[in-house]
Structure formats: structure tokens, C-alpha cells
Amino acid sequence: MDKLDLIYKVGITLIPGVGDVNAKKVIAYCGGVEAVFKEKKKALIKIPGIGLTVAESITKNNVLSRAEEEIKFLEKHKIAPLFFLDKQYPERLKHCDDSPVMLYYKGNSDLNVRKVVGIVGTRNATDYGKKICSEIVEGLAPYNVMIISGLAYGIDVHAHKAALNLGLDTIGILGHGLDRMYPAVHKTTAEKMIKQGGLITEFMSDTAFIRENFPKRNRIIAGMIDALVVIEAAKEGGALITADIANSYNRDVFAVPGKITDRFSEGCNDLIKRNKAALISSAKDIIYIMRWEEKKEKKSANIQKQLFVELSEEEKKVVDILNGSGSVSVDMISLKMNLQASKVAAVLLNLEFLGIIKCLPGKMYQLL
């Protein structure tokens, strides 16, 4: 990545009042991130949703020197900056309107693997909750699922540890910069995760440590996954915030039920009662609902090989795009193929009929 270009990419996240949604909007209208910094105020005001206050904030900013400092920190600690248009940026998250413009990633895993599950829950996990968490991760292990959580006390860190013990990649989403670790007691686990997964944050070094950062962290968890599992959650808290966001992103949400008298089962039971989560008791339920059955996947793979030679060139291109990319939106497929969306839709429909791909919520597609 060009260093000057990176300075602008980091810099735009520092402009007061812009935010992720507006940043993407002005980048698109101006034709690039560097162009945003060079655009005139009168032109910025004409962009829908960008008022005088935001336009003045952009034109009167003085953020590039701070961006340069951050880049030195990234280089020193071998942290990868992931801009929302980069190929390495999590594809699932990219299609969420409020996804971060910039992520900071320290790790060695591909963030666009075929199967990703988030596991969240109470910080006050019981022995029952920890046991169920371990059993679910163990049940997912044969399907090579990446496990994502928030590296918090309780269910979060237990999910990470279970994944590490089973050889699964696991990603921790942080509510602070990579210059620190909270809770500090999880530092050893975090270091193991860097070698078998990684750590991700949208926050720069020296970011003030505030509670408000953690709900923002939760949307990254919800955006990066195919499915969310909630294990032990009170009626209010971060786990339920993550579940609500996951539902808004059209992700599959699952909850492990508990006794109606247990405080830390109230949230899970309520999600199930309000049809905001499917009731599960084991990993088998997740695998069944997500259609991840191993035999079916092998059968589908054989069908794909047999049919591939009979596909049209456009259909082969779609398969190539989806291969190893997890789920991809219609718009992204259309962009990569340089075809009109209506033409792409027809190609996708035929591939669905052939049993090669499936349609997911939010007009996302993936190989079977």
C-alpha cells in the first residue's frame, strides 16, 4: 500500500463529524480518498447528507500528521491496515452500511474463509455455560469454522480458548487500540491468537478507553460472521446488542436456552421467545440450519466438478468469484464481472437451479 495513500486513508477516520457512513459517501462522490482532502467546501456541500458543518470539518481538518504517527506505530508492530475497499478487508463486513472505513489487524488468518461463527455471552459464565461453549466449538471443529468473539471475560474468552485448543483460527474484536490489552489477564491468550487467527480493531493507538467503544466493537463481530451463537446472557448487555445488530444484518442468530429462573439465561430465553434467535442445544443444530452437513458438501463439490465443464463462461466466472470468498453480494459480483445487475441475476438464478450456489439473506451468494 502506498504510504501517502495510506496517510489519507487513516486521516479520513480522524476528521470530526464524518463517521464511517459519510466517509464512504464522500470518497465515492469525490472519486478517491485523497480527492476528499482536496475538494472545495462548496462541492462537498452538494453531496447528499453532507451539510455545512461536515463540509467545513473536512476542509479545515489538520489530521494528516496524526495519521503519519499512527502509520509508524503500525509499521513498528507489524499491524496490517485494512481499508474498506481492500481485497483483504472482511467481505461480509464490507457490505454493512456502517462498517468501519479502516480496520487494524494483527494476525495471520484469511478473514474471508468459507465459514465464520461468532460466539458471545455473559462475562459471568457458569460452569454450564463454559461446558456448552466448549461442546459447540468442538462440534464445529470438523467443519473448519473460524470463531470470532470479543476477548472479554466469560463466554468470549472461553470460546477463543476452545478454538485454540482445537486448532481452529479465532479472531478477537477489540474495543480499544492494539497498543494495549483489556482485560490484561487475557494477554497470553491474545498472543496465541495472533499466531492462530488474530486481533482486529477500528481504534487507533492512544484511543481513550471508554465504554462506548464496546457496542461499536459488537457491530464488527456481527458483520464478520455467517452466524451468531449466544450462550448465557442477561436481559441487557453486550451479547444482546450483538444479537440485535446481527439480526439487522440478516445474519443467523442462535441461542442456548436456560432455566427461566437463571439471571444469565434471561437474555437467551427472551431472544428465542421473540423469534430473534433459533433455539439450539448443540453444534449439530447450527450445522443443520446452516446446511453445512459434510456429506452434502462433498456431494455438492462432486456435482460442481461434473457440471463445471458444461457451464457458460459467465457462470464459470461467478463460480470463480465465489470460490474461497465466503459470501459475496450481487453488486460485488456485477462489479467484478463488469456486467449489468439484471444479467448477473439471471446467471445466479441458473446456478441456483443447478445446485451450485445458494442465496443468503441480504442478496448475498455463496457456493454450496
PyMOL commands that set and color helices and strands:
alter all, ss='L'
color gray80, all
select helices_A, chain A and resi 3-12+19-30+33-38+41-45+52-59+64-76+91-94+127-143+155-165+184-195+213-223+238-248+263-273+283-289+294-308+313-322+330-337+341-353
alter helices_A, ss='H'
color red, helices_A
select strands_A, chain A and resi 80-83+102-107+116-121+146-149+170-173+197-201+227-231+252-256+278-279+328-329+357-360+364-367
alter strands_A, ss='S'
color yellow, strands_A
deselect
rebuild
show_as cartoon
